[in-house]
Structure formats: C-alpha cells, structure tokens
C-alpha cells in the first residue's frame, strides 16, 4: 500500500512543474487578450476567474500532496 501512495505522490509532483505554468498562461493569456481587444469588463472578469482558479488548484494540489505524505507516514510507522 505504501508503494501505491508513493507512486501516486510521485505522479502528482512530476506533473506539477509544467501543469501550473501552462494553466496560468492559458488563464492570464485569455485575460490579456480580452484587455487587448478593448473589453475591460470581460478582461477583468477573466482575470478574477484566473486568480481564483489557479489559487484553488494550487491549494487543492498541495493539500492532496500533504494528505499523501501523512498516509505514507502512517503506513511506514
């Protein structure tokens, strides 16, 4: 069971380095495009959505990583 937790945590950490910057580029790039096209309202809404979405994803990822670390510690002790 500890090996399963380790493999899941490794996959979670391995994909973190490229997934968050790509999502940030997509969200903030869309917002920048709205601003560049002259739609300040849509750009502001997308910027707010981007901040909330990236924040929630980061919090959820780190929370899940912490839970896996706790599980691994309990299984090994």
TIMI-2910 file (N, C-alpha, C, CB; in pm, 1 decimal, decimal comma, always signed):
<rs>
+----------+----------+----------+----------+----------+----------+----------+----------+----------+----------+----------+----------+------+
!      n_x !      n_y !      n_z !     ca_x !     ca_y !     ca_z !      c_x !      c_y !      c_z !     cb_x !     cb_y !     cb_z ! resn !
+----------+----------+----------+----------+----------+----------+----------+----------+----------+----------+----------+----------+------+
!    +81,6 !   -118,3 !     +0,0 !     +0,0 !     +0,0 !     +0,0 !    +87,5 !   +126,9 !     +0,0 !    -93,6 !     -1,4 !   +120,6 !  Unk !
!   +200,6 !   +120,3 !    +71,1 !   +291,3 !   +235,4 !    +74,8 !   +348,6 !   +264,1 !    -63,9 !   +405,5 !   +210,7 !   +175,0 !  Unk !
!   +373,2 !   +160,0 !   -142,7 !   +423,5 !   +179,0 !   -278,6 !   +320,1 !   +249,3 !   -365,6 !   +461,9 !    +44,4 !   -340,8 !  Unk !
!   +193,7 !   +218,2 !   -346,4 !    +86,7 !   +284,3 !   -420,7 !    +80,1 !   +432,8 !   -385,5 !    -48,4 !   +216,7 !   -391,8 !  Unk !
!    +91,4 !   +464,1 !   -259,6 !    +90,8 !   +603,8 !   -216,1 !   +211,7 !   +676,3 !   -271,9 !    +88,9 !   +613,5 !    -62,6 !  Unk !
!   +327,9 !   +612,1 !   -269,0 !   +449,6 !   +674,0 !   -322,6 !   +438,0 !   +701,5 !   -472,3 !   +570,2 !   +584,5 !   -295,9 !  Unk !
!   +384,0 !   +605,7 !   -546,3 !   +372,0 !   +625,6 !   -690,8 !   +271,8 !   +736,6 !   -722,8 !   +329,5 !   +494,7 !   -759,5 !  Unk !
!   +164,3 !   +742,3 !   -647,1 !    +65,2 !   +848,4 !   -668,9 !   +123,9 !   +985,3 !   -636,2 !    -60,4 !   +823,3 !   -583,5 !  Unk !
!   +199,0 !   +993,9 !   -530,1 !   +259,3 !  +1121,0 !   -491,9 !   +366,8 !  +1161,8 !   -593,1 !   +319,6 !  +1111,6 !   -350,2 !  Unk !
!   +441,4 !  +1066,5 !   -644,4 !   +543,7 !  +1096,9 !   -743,8 !   +479,4 !  +1150,2 !   -872,0 !   +628,4 !   +971,8 !   -774,2 !  Unk !
!   +369,0 !  +1089,9 !   -916,0 !   +299,1 !  +1138,2 !  -1034,8 !   +241,6 !  +1277,1 !  -1012,4 !   +188,0 !  +1041,7 !  -1073,9 !  Unk !
!   +191,3 !  +1301,4 !   -893,1 !   +136,3 !  +1432,3 !   -860,0 !   +244,4 !  +1539,5 !   -865,8 !    +71,7 !  +1429,8 !   -721,2 !  Unk !
!   +361,9 !  +1509,7 !   -812,6 !   +471,7 !  +1606,6 !   -811,6 !   +537,5 !  +1620,7 !   -948,1 !   +575,7 !  +1566,3 !   -709,2 !  Unk !
!   +542,8 !  +1512,6 !  -1024,7 !   +608,9 !  +1515,2 !  -1155,6 !   +536,1 !  +1608,2 !  -1252,3 !   +616,4 !  +1373,5 !  -1214,5 !  Unk !
!   +405,5 !  +1610,2 !  -1248,5 !   +328,8 !  +1690,3 !  -1343,4 !   +306,3 !  +1832,9 !  -1296,5 !   +196,7 !  +1625,3 !  -1369,3 !  Unk !
!   +343,3 !  +1864,2 !  -1173,9 !   +318,9 !  +1997,4 !  -1119,0 !   +403,1 !  +2103,7 !  -1187,6 !   +346,7 !  +1998,5 !   -970,2 !  Unk !
!   +526,9 !  +2070,8 !  -1225,2 !   +619,2 !  +2171,4 !  -1276,4 !   +574,5 !  +2230,1 !  -1409,5 !   +756,2 !  +2111,9 !  -1291,3 !  Unk !
!   +500,2 !  +2153,1 !  -1491,3 !   +456,7 !  +2207,2 !  -1619,8 !   +308,2 !  +2241,2 !  -1620,8 !   +487,1 !  +2108,6 !  -1730,4 !  Unk !
!   +228,9 !  +2178,2 !  -1537,5 !    +83,9 !  +2199,6 !  -1543,2 !    +43,8 !  +2338,5 !  -1493,3 !    +12,5 !  +2093,1 !  -1460,9 !  Unk !
!    +99,5 !  +2382,3 !  -1381,8 !    +61,4 !  +2512,6 !  -1327,6 !   +103,7 !  +2628,6 !  -1418,0 !   +122,2 !  +2530,5 !  -1190,1 !  Unk !
!   +226,6 !  +2630,5 !  -1470,1 !   +260,0 !  +2740,1 !  -1562,2 !   +175,2 !  +2740,0 !  -1689,8 !   +406,4 !  +2732,1 !  -1599,7 !  Unk !
!   +142,6 !  +2621,8 !  -1740,7 !    +59,3 !  +2614,8 !  -1860,6 !    -81,2 !  +2667,1 !  -1832,7 !    +52,5 !  +2470,9 !  -1912,6 !  Unk !
!   -138,9 !  +2627,8 !  -1721,1 !   -271,3 !  +2677,7 !  -1685,4 !   -269,3 !  +2828,1 !  -1660,3 !   -323,6 !  +2605,0 !  -1561,9 !  Unk !
!   -165,0 !  +2876,9 !  -1595,9 !   -153,9 !  +3020,6 !  -1572,8 !   -142,1 !  +3094,8 !  -1705,9 !    -32,4 !  +3051,9 !  -1482,7 !  Unk !
!    -65,2 !  +3041,6 !  -1798,6 !    -52,3 !  +3103,6 !  -1930,0 !   -186,8 !  +3108,0 !  -2002,1 !    +50,4 !  +3028,1 !  -2014,7 !  Unk !
!   -261,2 !  +3000,6 !  -1995,8 !   -392,4 !  +2996,6 !  -2060,7 !   -487,5 !  +3096,6 !  -1996,6 !   -451,9 !  +2855,2 !  -2053,6 !  Unk !
!   -500,0 !  +3092,5 !  -1863,2 !   -594,2 !  +3180,9 !  -1795,0 !   -555,8 !  +3327,8 !  -1809,6 !   -602,5 !  +3144,5 !  -1647,8 !  Unk !
!   -430,3 !  +3360,7 !  -1778,9 !   -388,9 !  +3500,7 !  -1783,5 !   -373,2 !  +3549,8 !  -1927,4 !   -257,9 !  +3519,5 !  -1707,2 !  Unk !
!   -337,8 !  +3461,0 !  -2018,0 !   -331,2 !  +3498,3 !  -2159,6 !   -467,7 !  +3532,9 !  -2215,8 !   -269,9 !  +3386,1 !  -2240,7 !  Unk !
!   -568,5 !  +3456,2 !  -2177,0 !   -704,8 !  +3487,1 !  -2219,6 !   -748,5 !  +3622,1 !  -2166,1 !   -801,8 !  +3378,3 !  -2173,4 !  Unk !
!   -715,9 !  +3648,4 !  -2042,0 !   -748,1 !  +3777,8 !  -1983,4 !   -676,1 !  +3890,6 !  -2056,8 !   -711,4 !  +3779,4 !  -1835,0 !  Unk !
!   -549,2 !  +3871,7 !  -2088,8 !   -473,1 !  +3973,4 !  -2161,7 !   -531,8 !  +3997,4 !  -2300,9 !   -326,0 !  +3931,5 !  -2173,3 !  Unk !
!   -578,9 !  +3891,8 !  -2364,9 !   -641,2 !  +3908,3 !  -2496,4 !   -770,5 !  +3988,8 !  -2487,1 !   -669,3 !  +3771,6 !  -2559,5 !  Unk !
!   -847,8 !  +3964,9 !  -2382,9 !   -969,8 !  +4043,6 !  -2364,0 !   -936,0 !  +4190,3 !  -2341,9 !  -1051,4 !  +3989,7 !  -2245,5 !  Unk !
!   -834,2 !  +4217,2 !  -2259,5 !   -792,8 !  +4355,5 !  -2236,7 !   -742,3 !  +4418,5 !  -2365,9 !   -684,0 !  +4362,1 !  -2128,5 !  Unk !
!   -664,9 !  +4343,6 !  -2444,4 !   -608,9 !  +4396,7 !  -2568,3 !   -716,4 !  +4426,4 !  -2671,9 !   -508,3 !  +4299,2 !  -2625,6 !  Unk !
!   -825,0 !  +4350,6 !  -2667,9 !   -932,9 !  +4374,8 !  -2764,0 !  -1022,0 !  +4490,9 !  -2721,7 !  -1017,1 !  +4249,3 !  -2781,1 !  Unk !
!   -999,0 !  +4545,2 !  -2602,8 !  -1074,4 !  +4661,3 !  -2557,0 !  -1190,5 !  +4630,5 !  -2465,6 !  -1124,5 !  +4734,7 !  -2672,6 !  Unk !
!  -1209,6 !  +4507,0 !  -2432,2 !  -1319,6 !  +4468,8 !  -2344,4 !  -1267,9 !  +4459,6 !  -2201,0 !  -1383,0 !  +4333,7 !  -2389,4 !  Unk !
!  -1273,7 !  +4571,4 !  -2130,5 !  -1219,4 !  +4577,1 !  -1995,0 !  -1303,2 !  +4493,6 !  -1898,1 !  -1212,3 !  +4722,4 !  -1946,7 !  Unk !
!  -1433,1 !  +4493,5 !  -1914,7 !  -1520,5 !  +4415,5 !  -1825,6 !  -1493,1 !  +4266,1 !  -1835,1 !  -1666,7 !  +4442,5 !  -1858,4 !  Unk !
!  -1485,9 !  +4215,3 !  -1957,7 !  -1459,3 !  +4072,1 !  -1977,2 !  -1317,5 !  +4037,4 !  -1933,3 !  -1480,3 !  +4032,3 !  -2124,9 !  Unk !
!  -1222,9 !  +4127,4 !  -1959,0 !  -1085,0 !  +4103,5 !  -1916,8 !  -1073,5 !  +4098,6 !  -1765,8 !   -993,0 !  +4211,1 !  -1972,1 !  Unk !
!  -1142,6 !  +4189,2 !  -1697,8 !  -1140,3 !  +4190,4 !  -1551,3 !  -1205,5 !  +4065,5 !  -1494,4 !  -1210,8 !  +4315,0 !  -1497,6 !  Unk !
!  -1316,9 !  +4025,8 !  -1553,5 !  -1385,8 !  +3904,4 !  -1507,5 !  -1296,8 !  +3781,7 !  -1526,8 !  -1519,6 !  +3885,6 !  -1583,1 !  Unk !
!  -1231,3 !  +3774,1 !  -1641,0 !  -1143,2 !  +3659,9 !  -1668,1 !  -1021,3 !  +3662,5 !  -1577,2 !  -1098,9 !  +3659,6 !  -1815,1 !  Unk !
!   -970,1 !  +3781,5 !  -1547,6 !   -856,6 !  +3792,4 !  -1456,6 !   -894,4 !  +3745,4 !  -1316,4 !   -805,5 !  +3936,7 !  -1452,0 !  Unk !
!  -1012,1 !  +3785,7 !  -1269,5 !  -1059,9 !  +3738,6 !  -1139,1 !  -1079,5 !  +3588,8 !  -1137,5 !  -1189,9 !  +3807,4 !  -1102,2 !  Unk !
!  -1138,7 !  +3536,4 !  -1244,2 !  -1157,3 !  +3392,0 !  -1254,8 !  -1023,4 !  +3319,5 !  -1257,3 !  -1237,8 !  +3357,6 !  -1379,9 !  Unk !
!   -925,5 !  +3376,0 !  -1325,6 !   -792,5 !  +3314,4 !  -1333,5 !   -727,6 !  +3307,1 !  -1196,5 !   -702,5 !  +3392,5 !  -1429,7 !  Unk !
!   -734,7 !  +3415,5 !  -1121,5 !   -674,2 !  +3417,8 !   -987,5 !   -741,5 !  +3315,1 !   -897,4 !   -684,8 !  +3559,1 !   -924,8 !  Unk !
!   -873,6 !  +3310,9 !   -900,6 !   -947,0 !  +3215,3 !   -816,1 !   -917,0 !  +3071,6 !   -858,6 !  -1099,3 !  +3242,1 !   -823,1 !  Unk !
!   -917,7 !  +3044,4 !   -987,8 !   -897,0 !  +2907,5 !  -1036,7 !   -755,2 !  +2858,4 !  -1006,7 !   -924,0 !  +2900,4 !  -1187,8 !  Unk !
!   -654,5 !  +2940,4 !  -1034,2 !   -516,2 !  +2899,5 !  -1007,5 !   -494,2 !  +2882,6 !   -857,5 !   -416,5 !  +3002,9 !  -1065,0 !  Unk !
!   -549,6 !  +2972,8 !   -778,3 !   -537,7 !  +2960,8 !   -632,6 !   -602,0 !  +2834,2 !   -579,9 !   -600,0 !  +3080,7 !   -565,1 !  Unk !
!   -721,5 !  +2803,5 !   -630,2 !   -791,1 !  +2682,7 !   -585,4 !   -715,3 !  +2556,8 !   -628,0 !   -934,4 !  +2679,6 !   -641,2 !  Unk !
!   -665,7 !  +2555,3 !   -752,0 !   -591,6 !  +2438,7 !   -799,2 !   -462,7 !  +2417,7 !   -720,0 !   -559,5 !  +2453,6 !   -947,4 !  Unk !
!   -392,1 !  +2525,8 !   -690,9 !   -268,2 !  +2514,3 !   -613,2 !   -298,1 !  +2465,9 !   -471,9 !   -194,1 !  +2649,5 !   -608,6 !  Unk !
!   -400,5 !  +2522,9 !   -408,8 !   -436,7 !  +2481,8 !   -272,9 !   -477,0 !  +2334,6 !   -271,2 !   -551,6 !  +2569,7 !   -218,0 !  Unk !
!   -557,3 !  +2293,7 !   -367,2 !   -603,4 !  +2154,8 !   -372,7 !   -486,4 !  +2059,5 !   -397,1 !   -709,6 !  +2137,7 !   -483,0 !  Unk !
!   -394,2 !  +2097,9 !   -484,4 !   -278,6 !  +2013,1 !   -513,0 !   -190,6 !  +1996,2 !   -390,6 !   -197,2 !  +2071,3 !   -627,5 !  Unk !
!   -159,5 !  +2106,3 !   -322,4 !    -73,2 !  +2096,9 !   -204,2 !   -143,3 !  +2025,0 !    -89,0 !    -29,6 !  +2236,6 !   -159,3 !  Unk !
!   -274,2 !  +2041,1 !    -78,1 !   -349,6 !  +1970,5 !    +25,8 !   -344,8 !  +1819,9 !     +0,4 !   -496,6 !  +2020,0 !    +30,3 !  Unk !
!   -362,9 !  +1779,7 !   -125,2 !   -360,1 !  +1638,3 !   -158,8 !   -220,4 !  +1580,3 !   -137,7 !   -405,3 !  +1617,0 !   -303,3 !  Unk !
!   -118,2 !  +1658,3 !   -172,3 !    +20,3 !  +1614,8 !   -150,6 !    +47,1 !  +1594,6 !     -1,8 !   +119,6 !  +1717,8 !   -209,1 !  Unk !
!     -0,8 !  +1686,4 !    +81,0 !    +17,7 !  +1674,6 !   +225,8 !    -55,6 !  +1551,7 !   +280,5 !    -32,0 !  +1802,3 !   +296,9 !  Unk !
!   -175,4 !  +1526,1 !   +229,1 !   -250,1 !  +1408,1 !   +274,8 !   -179,2 !  +1278,8 !   +236,3 !   -392,0 !  +1408,8 !   +216,6 !  Unk !
!   -121,1 !  +1274,0 !   +116,1 !    -46,1 !  +1156,0 !    +75,6 !    +77,2 !  +1136,9 !   +162,4 !     -6,1 !  +1166,4 !    -70,8 !  Unk !
!   +144,0 !  +1246,7 !   +200,0 !   +260,3 !  +1236,6 !   +288,5 !   +219,0 !  +1182,7 !   +425,2 !   +328,9 !  +1373,9 !   +303,8 !  Unk !
!   +105,9 !  +1227,1 !   +475,6 !    +56,8 !  +1176,4 !   +604,0 !    +21,9 !  +1028,5 !   +594,3 !    -65,9 !  +1256,4 !   +650,0 !  Unk !
!    -40,0 !   +988,1 !   +482,2 !    -73,5 !   +846,6 !   +463,4 !    +51,9 !   +760,8 !   +459,5 !   -154,1 !   +827,2 !   +334,6 !  Unk !
!   +153,6 !   +808,5 !   +386,3 !   +279,0 !   +734,4 !   +376,4 !   +343,8 !   +721,3 !   +513,4 !   +375,0 !   +803,3 !   +278,5 !  Unk !
!   +341,4 !   +826,7 !   +591,8 !   +398,4 !   +820,6 !   +726,6 !   +325,0 !   +722,3 !   +816,2 !   +396,6 !   +957,7 !   +790,0 !  Unk !
!   +195,3 !   +719,1 !   +805,5 !   +116,5 !   +624,7 !   +886,6 !   +138,8 !   +480,3 !   +843,3 !    -32,4 !   +658,5 !   +877,5 !  Unk !
!   +156,2 !   +460,1 !   +711,8 !   +176,7 !   +324,2 !   +664,8 !   +315,1 !   +270,8 !   +701,6 !   +157,2 !   +318,1 !   +515,0 !  Unk !
!   +414,9 !   +356,3 !   +707,7 !   +550,4 !   +313,0 !   +737,2 !   +576,9 !   +299,9 !   +886,7 !   +648,5 !   +408,9 !   +676,7 !  Unk !
!   +493,1 !   +360,2 !   +968,9 !   +518,9 !   +350,0 !  +1113,1 !   +446,3 !   +233,3 !  +1176,2 !   +478,4 !   +477,9 !  +1182,7 !  Unk !
+----------+----------+----------+----------+----------+----------+----------+----------+----------+----------+----------+----------+------+
</rs>
